[in-house]
Amino acid sequence: MPNASVALDRGAVVAPVNRRLFGSFVEHLGRCVYDGIYEPGHPTADEDGFRRDVVDLVRELGSSTIRYPGGNFVSGYKWEDGIGPREDRPVRRDLAWHSLESNQVGVDEFARWCALTGSELMMAVNLGTRGIAEALDLLEYTNHPSGTALSDLRIANGATEPYDIRMWCLGNEMDGPWQLGHMNAEDYGKLAARTASAMKMVDKDLELVVCGSSGSGMPTFGEWERVVLEHSYENVDFVSCHAYYQERKGDLGSYLASSLDMQYFIETVVATADHVKHKLKSKKTINLSFDEWNIWYLDEHQASDEVNDEWRFAPRQLEDVYSVADAVVLGNLLITLLKNSDRVTSASLAQLVNVIAPIMTEPGGDAWRQTTFFPFSVTSRLAEGVVVRPSISAGTYETEVYGTASLLDSVATFDEESGRSAVFLVNRSQTESLTVTVDARSFDAARITEAVSLHDDDVYAKNTHEDQNRVGLTANESAALADGVLTVTLPPVSWTAVALTR
């Protein structure tokens, strides 16, 4: 059995744990909204039509911020269609996903849903087919207290208090040819700068996210960020990153090392943003909003007939069913986000319900946890205080896509006030368990309060509608702590979390 070690020094602080790293994403796509969070006829539905079984799972998942309403959907969206009496709301075509939108859920309903789940609403504005005026109108409707036409309209629609939305996305994936209103970096950068400047004339403390690249494989990656930020740098606070991963051609080894690409993505965007900072002689630092990240079997979606010539309400689209291997990769991606939390200060798992999601539902029926639910929920619950950068010593293996990769990845968190700490670990070996020694003496840890692993002898085991509890967390009985040194055995292709306290 191979051995590995992790050394933890409470002085090696990356940054405070930012709750916004545990955000998610709800787009009007497939059954994410309709039959997902909203189903008026469901036995658990409340007076707003929201499924309370889903609300309970979202709270358990620990989602902090929720990006809304897209995604590609936002580039054709008229927010005004989703307010006022439901019976008067128009049905529209959604060109992004070739479906029909009933507008039965809009900003007012979604703000109430966010309050139910205890999450922060992160709003996206349409810069694809609309622009500055519409963004300002939405800002007035959501955030102005009263006494103007649109704030009074919000009050008339039942929301006396403003929503005070702080984070705003300036469009979505405008670098992508698939995007309604797609434009080059020069044109988007200028539009984003003008929109951001106007919005900050209303409220200088808004936190604005400018569109970065929609993937590290885009031909304009890096150059897009440079050009856009040279136009908008002083008016925005974040640049977005989007990345999706999947196993291809049976290459599990490369797939398990997907976080190496996320690390490359982050380092490239940080370097580009800092280059622009120095070029402009600016005193501010732009951080990253990794506001779309997940496992997505995009190749299979593109080969399917999910998007066809029919115009349907809430069709089943992108309903990936996730395996143990998928969950291990997702847990590893979350480790990478934590390791970079000095610059990645917001992130959104895309998406939340039914659509490439940790939570699945059936109309009129159950809601259940996918395999990917578990590493996200446990990390969100246990991570507190500050992120501590580990020193890892482990064997390596060769991947076809990413070259040499470590068999082990890990990160830790420590909270000085409570004395609680947590260590998160991934074993990428497909065949062998890994015995890890974690030197946590600087944490003054005296006992283990929790040790769980996600693992199965079948790395492709899944939770389905028919077998909703096939995969879950299991207690890792190997975990032991002596004199501040933790030893734990990690099964092959596994994700593990160990919680410690003084």
N, C-alpha and C positions, 0 to 999 in steps of 0.2 A: 504494500500500500504506500503510495507516494506521500511525502510530508511537505508541509509548507508552513511559513510563519508570517505573522503580521505584527508589527510593532506600532503601538499607539502612544503618542505623546500629546497630552492635553494642550501643550503649547503650540502644536502644529495646526492652528485653527485656519480653516478656509474662509468661513463666514458664519454668521448666525444662521440657524435653520430658518428659511423663509417659507412661511405657510403657503405662499403663492406657487411654490414648486409643485404642490399637490393639486393643481387645478385640472379642470376637465373642459369639455366642449360639447355643446348641444347645437346641432345644425338642423334646419328644416330639410332633412334628407331621409328618404326611406321611412322607416318606422321609429326614428329616434324620438320625434315629438309625438306624432299621432300613433297610438297603440303602445307608445313607449312611456313617456312621462304623462301623457294626456289620453285618457280613455273614459269619457263620461259614464258609459254603461257598465264599467267594471265594478265588481262587488266592493272593492276598497276605495272607489273614487270619492273624493270630497265634493263640496259644493261647487268648486271650480273645475271639476272633471279630472283632477290630478290623482293618479294612482298612488295611494299611500304606501302600498307595499314597495313601490319603486323609491319613494321618498325615504323609507326606512333603510333601504339598501344603499342609497346615495350617502346618507349620513354615516352608515357603517363604513363605506368606502373611504370617507374622509376627504371628499373633494372640497377644495377651498374656494377657488374662483371658477366661474363657468363662462367660457367664451360663447357668444351668441350674436346673431343667428346664423353665422357662417364665417368661413367656408365659402365655397363657390356660390352657394345660394345667395349670399349677400349682394353679389355684383349685379343682380337683377331685381333686388327687393325694394318695394315701396313700403316703408315702415307704417305709413298712414293707413294702409289697407288692414292692419292688424289692431286697430283701436276702435272704440265705440261699440254700439250694440252688435252682438255677434250675427244676428240675423241680417244685418245690413252690410256685412263685410263681403267684398268681392272674391270670387274664385279667379285665380291667376295661373298662368303657365309658368313653371319653373324651368327655364331653358338649361340650367346647369345639370340637372338630373332628369330632365325630360319627364316631368310629372306635374300633377295638379296641386296647387296650394290653396287650402280652404281659408286660411287666415283666421282660424278659430283660436289660435294661440298667437299672441303678439307681445309687445313689450310689457304691457301692464300685467298680463297673466304670467309672463315669465319672471318678472320681478317678484310677484307674489310666490311663485314656485321657489325661487332662490331663497326667499325668507324662510320657507318651510324647511329647506335643506340646510340652512345655516351657511350658505355660500355667497360669495361676492359676485355680482354681475359684471362681466367684462364685455362691453358692447363693441360691435364692429359696424362701421358705416360704409355705405355703398359709394365707392369711388370708381366703379366700373361703368355704370350707366347713369350715374347721378354725380353729385359733386358738393361744393362748399355750402351752398344754400340749404340743401337737404340735411347735411350734417349739422349745421347750426340749428335748424328747426328741431331735429331730434334731440339735440343737447338742451334746447329751451324746454321742450316737452318733458324730458326726464328730470332735469336738474334745477330749473328755476322754481323758486317757492310758490309764487302766485303773482297775479296782477298783470300778466301779459296774455296775449291771445292763446298761445299754446300751453302755457302752464295752467291757465284756467280751464282749458280743454281737458288736460289730465285730471284736474280736480273734478270736473263734471263727469269724467269717466270713472270716478270712484277712488282716486289716489290723492288724498289731501296733502300728504307730505311728499316732497320730491324724493327721487330715488338716489340722488347723489352718487351717480356712477363715476368712478374715478379713472378707470382704465378704458381706453378707446383704441380700437384697431383702425388704422387708416386704409380701409380696403382689405383685399385678400389676394395673395398670390398673383399680383399684377404682372409678374414676370412670365407667367404661363400662357402659352397660346390658346389653351382651353378656356381661359377666363374671359367672361363677358367684359368688353372694354379693355382687353389686354393692350398694354402700351410699352414702349421702350423705357429704359431707365431714366433717360433725360426727361421725358414727358411725365412719367409718374413722379419722379423726384420733385419736379416743379409743382405739380398738383398737390402732392402730399405736403409740401412746405407751405403752400398757400392755405390749405385746409387747416393744418396744424396752427399756423399763425392766427387764423381767424378764431379757432376754438379757444386758443389761449388768451385772446382778447376778452373772451367771456369769463374764463377762469384760468388764471396762470398756473394753478396747481394741478391741472389735469395731467394724467400720465398717458402719453400718446405713443402708440406702437406703429412704426413705419414698416412696410412690407420688405422683408429680405427675400432671399431665394426660397423657392418652394422645394428645394432639394439640392444636395451637394453635387448631384450629377447633371444639373442644369448647365448648358454651355456658357451661360453668362454668370455662373457662380463666382462670387468674389468681386468681379467687375461691376455687377449689378449693385451690390452693397456700397461700393466706393462711390459710384455716380449718384445714387439715391441719397446717400448721407451727405455728400458734398453740397447738395441742394437743401437738405432738410435738417441738418445736424443740430442747429441751435434751437429748433422748434419741437424736437421730439425727444423721447426719453428711452425708448427701446427700439431695437430692430428685431424683426421676427425671424425664427428658424423653423422649418418644417422638415420632418424626416419620418419615413415609414420603412419597415424592414420585413422581410419574409425569407423563408428557406427556399432556395432555388436549386433545381437539378439534383435533389437529394444530398446537397452539400451541407450537412448539419454542422460540421466543424466551423466553416466560415460563418454560418448563421449565428452560432453561439458567440462569435466574436464581433457581432454587429456594433457593439458599443465603441469599438475602435473607430468606426466611421463617424459616430456621433461626436467623439472626442475631436477628430479631425475637423468636423464641421464647426464646432464651437471655437477651436483655436484659430481657424481661418477667419471667421467672422469677427472675433475679438481683435485679431491683428489688423484687419481691414478698418474696423471702427476706430481703433487707436491711431492708425495711419492718418485717417481723415481728421481726427482730433488735433494731431500735431501739425498737419498741413494748414488747418484753419486757425491754429494757435488758440484753440478753445480751452476753457478751464473745466468744462463738464465732461463726464464720462458716460458713454452710451452703454447700457446693459442689454442683455439678450432676453427676449421672450420666446421660449421654445414652445410656441402655442399650438403646434400640431406635432404630436409624436405618438407612435404606436406600432403594433404589428398589423400589417395590412396585406392580404393576399391579392394584390393589385393585378398581377398577371392573370389570375383566375377570373377576376371580375371583368377584365377587358375582353376575355375570351367567352364570356357568358352572354346571355340575352337579357340581363337584368335591365338594361336600358334599351328599349325598343321603340317601335312606332306608336305604341299605345300611350295615351295620356291617362295616367291613373293616380288616384289619391293614395298616398303612403304605400307605395309598392315595397316588396321585400327586396332591399338592395344592401349589399356589403355586409351581409349577416355572417361574417366569418365565425366559425366555431374553433376555439383556441385549444391547443394542446399543452401538455406539461412543458415541452421545449419552448413553446411560445411564451409561457409564463416566466420561465427562467430568463429568457432574453429580455423580457419587459422589466423584470426585477433588476437585471444588469444595467439596462438603460437608465433606470431610476438611480442606481448607484452613481452612474456617470454624471447625471444632472446634479446630484448632491456634491460630488467632487468639484464641480465647477460653479458652485453657488455664490462665489464671489462676483461672477459676471452673469450667470444665468439666474435671474431673480424672479422669473415668472415662467410657468410651463403649463401646458394644457394637454392632458391625455385625450386624444381624439379617436372615438367619441365616447359618449357616456352610456347610452342605452341602445341596444339592438344593432346599431351600425358600428362595425368594428369596435365592439364595446365590451366592458367587463360585466355588464348587466344585460340579461336577456329577458324578454317577456313573450307571452302568448296572449292574443286578444281574449278577454274574458277569463283568462287562466292564470298560470303561475308566473312569478318572476324568480330568476335564479342567478347564481354567481358563476361566471366563467372562470377558468383557471387563472386568468390574468388579474382577476379581482384580488386574489390573496396577497401577492407581493406588494401591490399598491396599497391596500388597506392597512397591512401591518406596518409598512414603512411610514405611512402617513401618521399612524397612531404612535409609533415608538420614537420617531425622530424628533428631538427637541434640544434646545440649547444652542450648541454650535456644532458645525461639521468639522471633524478632525480628519486630516489627510493621513492615510496609513502608509507605512513602509512595508511593501510586500516582497517576500522572497518565495518563489515557487518555480516549478518546472514550466516548460513551454511546449507548444506544439505548432506545427506549420498549417496554415490555411491557404486555400487557393486564392481567395479574394484579398485578404488583409495581411498576408505574410505571417510573421511570427506573432503568436498570441500567448499570453500567460494562461496557465490552467486555472488560476485563481484570480478573482477580482473581489474587492472589498472596500467598504467605507464605514466610518463610525460617527456617532454623535455623542455629545456629552453635555449635561446640564448641571452647571455648578450649584445652582440653588437647591435643586431637588436631590442631587447626587445620582440621578439616573443616567445610564448610558445605554447605547445599543450598537451592536456590530452586525453589519449586513454582508453576506458572503455568497459568492457564486462559484460552483465547481463546473468548469467547462469540459472536463474529461468525459468522454462518452462511455468509457469502459471501467474506470477505476475510481474507488472512493479516495478521498483526500483527507488526511489527518492534519488539521491546522492548529498551530499553537499561536495564541493571541496574547501578546504582552500588554495587559491593560492595567498595569500597576499604577500608572499615573492617574487613573480614574478613581483610585481608592475603592475599587469594587470589592464587595465582600460576599455577595451571593448572586446567583442567577434567579431571575424572576420569571423568565420565559425563554424557551428555546424551541423553535419550530422550523420545519423544512418543508419545501414543496418538491416532491420527488415521486416518481413511479417507475416500476420496472419497464413499463411501456411508455417511452417518452412522447408518444403520440396519443396517449389517453386524453379524453376530453369529457367535459360535462355537457350533456345534451338535454333536450326537452324530455326525452324518455329516461335518462339516467343523470339527474341533476347533481348528484353528489358523488359521482365516480371519482373525482379528484378533489383533494382538499389538503389542508395543512396537517402534518403529523408532528407529534412531539419528538424532538431530537434527544433521545435518552443518552447519547454519548457525551453531551456537553457537561463539562466539569470545570470548576474554578478552584484553584489552590494558590494562596498567596498572591492574588491579583493576576494570575496567569490562567487564561481560558484555553482549554483544549476541546476540540469538537471535530467529529468526523462528518464530512460532507459526502453524501452519496453521489454517484455519477449524474451529470446533467441535473443539478439541483440548485435551489435558492434557499438560503437559511438566514434567519434572524435570531439573535440572542440578546436579550435584555438583561442588564446588570444594574445593581444598586449598591450603595454603601452598606 
